[in-house]
Amino acid sequence: ETLSHCSSFSDTASVADDGTFVCTPGAILEERLKNVFNGNNECLRSFFLSAKTRQGALDGLKTAMATRILYEFISERRMTITDSIERCLKKGKGEEQRAAASLACLLCIQLGSGIESEEVLKTLKPVFKNILADGSASIQARQAVATSLGLCTLVAEDDILDVHATMECFENLFTRSCARGDGTCPSVSPQTSQLYTNALLSWALLLTICTASQIKDILRKYLPKLPRLLESEDVNMRIAAGETIALLFELARDMDTDFEFDGWDELCDKLNALATDCNKHRAKTDKRKQRSVFRDVLKGVEEGDFQSETIRFGTERMTIDSWVRKRTYDAFREFVGSGMNYHLQANEFIRDVFELGPPMLVDSATMKAMKIPRFERHLHNSAAFKARTKARSKFRDKRVDVGEF
């Protein structure tokens, strides 16, 4: 049972006017979660015998953690959940491993930064790295681990040297997608390319917490290499590379406003070509998505600009006004999905990451008073639709003489 972003701040149970105890959706959810752990006479010592049951349990926990704050419930069972995730990663197959990797990340998001999440990462990091480096492992599992390890490290790693070691694991993957000296690109499958893209995005995420000295070393070593990823046949890799380059320039200029790059002209030419790409051999949707992103990337590299975006949640709003903030927001949203607004409201760790302060508790009566009635929304949308239709009618009317244009 998923609550709305605002109503989920209420208590998990209430008392009716006649004194009868009323079980709310929050209490129902917790009871269902308890059944996951204790039901069917199978405790998590074996984490169930059926692969289908394990998959269902993983998916159920993922949904619950993405849409609710369950710190107390999870904290009491942290070691059991961690052991179960480890077992699924080691002994499970593709989809089960993928679900377990995602659950590990959601577990860290729920626990926040601190000793509890550090212990989770300490247990799972060796398993993650083994899967990531194992070419015979399921490609779906490796893709999921490449993403989960990045965010788990951001949340739970307390040693910057260990962060750097994890970044090296990602570097060993995404650099395999770099164009060769003669301009040709390595031939890889779409699934492998997605693995490399995930590794690059996780590497970029960890850039946001690197020290100034580490950033300087990375700029010297990798900024000349990253433009070679722009030659990739995979549109997602090209976009990830472009956004990572813009992120690096932003970090460099934060340290030195007069930062200069030797390959500036060549890089800008490449970015401009991608922002205006008319290659007939590429899909229209890919070109449209690519051009939109690279227009922003080009502005970021050339002028230091960023196309800001406002995120509204409850009575609050947050502005995504930098490449660092965007990469961080996108990373969290990938795991919590539609629950992102709820976590922005209620998750103390995520609020701390985005400097939103303590959670604001707004009662349901206030939210109801602020909400526009459904009928009024319908009238507004109908009027807007009619206005748009009228404004565009002359361009849609086949009887209009061409000369009028």
Buried (B, 14 or more C-beta within 10 A) or exposed (E): EBBEBBBBBBEBEEEEEEEEEEEBBBBEBBEEBEEBBEEEEBEBEEBBEEBEBBBBBBBBBBBBBBBBBBBEBBEEBBEBBBBBBBBBBEEBEBBBBBBBBBBBBBBBBBBBBEEBBBBBBBBBBEBBBEBBEEEEBBBBBBBBBBBBBBBBBBBBBEEBEBBBBBBEBBBEBBBBBBBEEEEEBBEBEEEBBBBBBBBBBBBBBBBBBBEEEBBBEBBEEBBEBBBBBBBBBBBBBBBBBBBBBBBBBBBBEBEEEEBEBEEEEEBBEBBBBBBEBEEEEEEEEBBEBBBEBBBBBBBBBBEBEBEEEEBEBBEBEBEBEBBBBBBBBBBBBBBBEEBBBBBBBBBBBBBEBBEBEEBEEBEEEEBEEEEEEEEEEEEEEEEEEEEEEEEEEEEEEEEEEEEEE
